[in-house]
Amino acid sequence: MECPKCKGMMMLERFSDFFLVFYAWKCINCGAIIDRTISNNRRKSLSARESRTVAAR
C-alpha cells in the first residue's frame, strides 16, 4: 500500500490501548496512520464536498 501523504511504503501494524485492539496501516517514512475509521471519514468528506461543488454550479 502507498501512503497518501508522502507516497512511501505502508505496513500493517497492531495498535492497542487498555480496552481496544485494532490494526491500521502506518507509513514507515512519515508515520501517517490510516485505519478503517479514518478512511471512511475521508470518503464521506470527499463525497460531501463533491456534492456541494456540483450543487453550486
C-alpha distances in whole Angstrom, upper triangle without the diagonal:
4,7,9,12,12,9,9,6,5,8,9,13,16,18,22,25,28,28,24,21,18,14,12,8,10,9,11,13,14,14,12,12,11,13,14,17,15,13,17,19,17,17,21,22,20,22,25,25,25,28,30,30,31,34,35,36
4,6,9,8,5,6,5,6,9,12,15,18,20,23,26,30,29,26,23,20,16,13,10,10,8,10,11,12,12,11,12,11,14,15,18,15,14,17,19,16,17,21,21,19,22,24,24,24,27,29,28,29,32,33,34
4,5,6,4,5,6,6,10,12,14,17,18,22,24,28,28,24,22,19,16,12,9,8,6,9,9,9,9,8,9,9,12,15,16,13,12,16,17,14,16,19,19,18,21,23,22,23,26,27,27,29,31,32,33
4,6,6,8,10,10,13,15,17,20,20,23,26,29,29,26,24,20,18,14,11,11,9,12,12,11,11,9,10,9,13,14,16,12,11,14,15,12,13,17,16,14,17,20,18,19,22,24,23,25,28,28,29
4,6,8,11,11,14,16,18,20,20,24,25,29,29,26,25,22,19,15,12,11,9,12,10,8,10,7,10,10,14,17,17,13,13,17,16,13,15,18,17,16,19,21,19,21,24,25,24,26,29,29,30
4,5,9,10,14,17,18,21,22,25,27,31,31,28,26,23,21,17,14,12,9,10,8,7,10,9,12,13,17,19,20,17,16,20,20,17,19,22,21,19,23,25,23,24,27,28,27,29,32,32,33
4,7,9,13,16,18,21,22,26,28,32,32,29,27,23,20,17,13,12,9,10,9,9,12,11,13,13,17,19,20,17,16,20,20,17,19,22,21,20,23,25,24,24,27,28,27,29,32,32,33
4,7,10,13,15,19,20,24,26,30,31,27,25,22,19,15,12,10,6,7,6,8,10,10,12,13,16,19,21,18,17,21,22,19,21,24,24,22,25,28,27,27,31,32,31,33,36,36,36
4,7,10,13,16,18,22,25,29,29,26,23,20,16,13,10,8,6,6,7,9,10,10,12,12,15,18,20,18,17,21,22,20,21,25,25,24,26,29,28,29,32,33,33,34,37,38,38
4,7,9,13,15,18,21,25,25,22,19,16,12,10,6,5,4,6,8,10,9,9,9,9,12,14,17,15,14,18,19,18,19,23,23,22,25,27,27,28,31,32,32,34,36,37,38
4,6,10,12,16,19,23,23,20,17,14,10,8,5,5,6,7,10,12,10,11,10,10,12,14,17,16,16,19,21,20,21,24,25,25,27,29,29,30,33,35,35,36,39,40,41
4,7,10,13,17,20,20,17,13,10,7,6,5,6,9,10,14,14,12,12,10,10,10,12,15,15,14,17,19,19,20,23,24,24,26,29,29,30,33,34,35,36,38,40,41
4,6,10,14,17,17,14,11,9,6,6,6,7,10,11,14,15,11,12,9,10,10,13,15,15,16,18,20,20,22,24,25,26,28,30,31,32,34,36,36,38,40,41,43
4,7,11,14,14,11,7,6,5,7,9,10,13,14,17,17,14,14,11,12,11,13,15,16,17,19,20,21,23,25,26,27,29,31,32,33,35,37,38,40,41,42,44
4,7,11,11,8,6,5,6,7,10,10,14,15,18,17,13,13,10,12,10,13,14,14,16,18,19,20,22,24,25,26,29,30,31,33,34,36,37,39,40,41,44
4,7,7,6,4,6,9,11,14,14,17,19,21,20,17,17,13,15,13,15,15,16,19,20,21,22,24,26,26,29,30,31,32,35,36,37,39,41,42,43,45
4,6,5,7,9,12,14,17,17,20,21,24,22,18,18,16,17,15,17,16,18,20,21,22,24,26,27,27,30,32,32,33,36,37,38,40,42,43,44,46
4,6,8,12,15,17,20,20,24,25,27,26,22,22,19,20,18,20,19,21,24,24,24,27,29,29,30,33,34,34,36,38,39,40,42,44,45,46,49
4,7,10,14,16,20,21,24,26,29,27,23,23,19,20,17,18,17,19,22,22,23,25,27,27,28,31,32,33,34,37,38,39,41,43,43,45,47
4,7,10,13,16,18,21,23,26,24,21,20,16,16,13,14,14,16,19,19,20,22,24,24,26,28,29,30,32,34,35,36,38,40,40,42,44
4,7,10,14,15,19,20,23,23,19,18,15,15,12,13,14,16,18,18,20,22,23,24,26,28,29,30,32,34,35,36,38,40,41,42,45
4,7,10,12,16,18,21,20,17,16,12,11,8,10,11,13,14,15,17,19,20,21,23,25,26,27,29,30,32,33,35,37,38,39,42
4,7,9,13,15,18,18,15,14,10,9,7,9,11,12,13,15,17,18,19,21,22,24,25,27,28,30,31,33,34,36,37,39,41
4,6,10,12,15,15,12,10,7,6,4,7,10,10,10,13,15,15,16,19,20,21,23,25,25,27,29,30,31,33,35,36,38
4,7,10,12,12,10,8,6,5,6,9,12,11,11,14,15,15,16,19,20,20,23,25,25,26,29,30,31,32,34,36,37
4,6,9,9,6,6,4,6,9,12,14,12,13,16,17,16,18,21,21,22,24,26,26,28,30,31,32,34,36,37,38
4,5,6,5,5,7,9,12,15,17,14,15,18,19,17,19,22,22,22,25,27,26,27,31,32,31,34,36,36,38
4,6,6,8,10,12,15,18,20,18,18,22,23,21,23,26,26,26,29,31,30,31,34,35,35,37,40,40,41
4,6,8,11,14,17,20,22,19,19,23,23,21,24,27,26,25,28,30,29,30,34,34,34,36,39,39,40
4,6,9,12,16,19,20,17,17,21,21,19,22,24,23,23,26,28,27,28,31,32,31,34,36,36,37
4,6,10,13,17,17,15,16,19,19,18,21,23,22,23,26,27,27,28,31,32,32,34,37,37,38
4,7,10,14,14,11,12,16,16,14,17,19,19,19,22,24,23,25,28,28,28,31,33,33,35
4,7,10,11,9,10,13,14,13,16,18,18,19,21,23,23,25,27,28,29,31,33,33,35
4,7,8,6,7,10,11,10,12,15,15,16,18,20,20,22,24,26,26,28,30,31,33
4,6,5,6,9,10,11,12,14,16,17,19,20,21,23,25,26,27,29,31,32,34
4,6,5,6,9,10,11,12,14,15,17,18,20,21,23,25,26,27,29,30,32
4,6,5,6,9,10,11,12,14,16,17,18,20,21,23,24,26,27,29,31
4,6,5,6,9,10,11,12,14,15,16,18,20,21,23,25,26,27,29
4,5,5,6,9,10,11,12,14,15,16,18,20,21,23,24,26,28
4,5,5,6,9,10,11,12,14,15,17,19,20,21,23,25,27
4,5,5,6,9,10,11,12,14,15,17,18,20,21,23,25
4,5,5,6,9,10,10,12,14,15,16,18,20,21,23
4,5,5,6,9,10,11,12,14,16,17,19,20,22
4,6,5,6,9,10,11,12,14,16,17,18,21
4,6,5,6,9,10,11,12,14,15,17,19
4,5,5,6,9,10,11,12,14,15,17
4,5,5,6,9,10,11,12,14,16
4,5,5,6,9,10,11,12,15
4,6,5,6,9,10,11,13
4,5,5,6,9,10,11
4,5,5,6,9,10
4,5,5,6,9
4,5,5,7
4,5,6
4,6
4
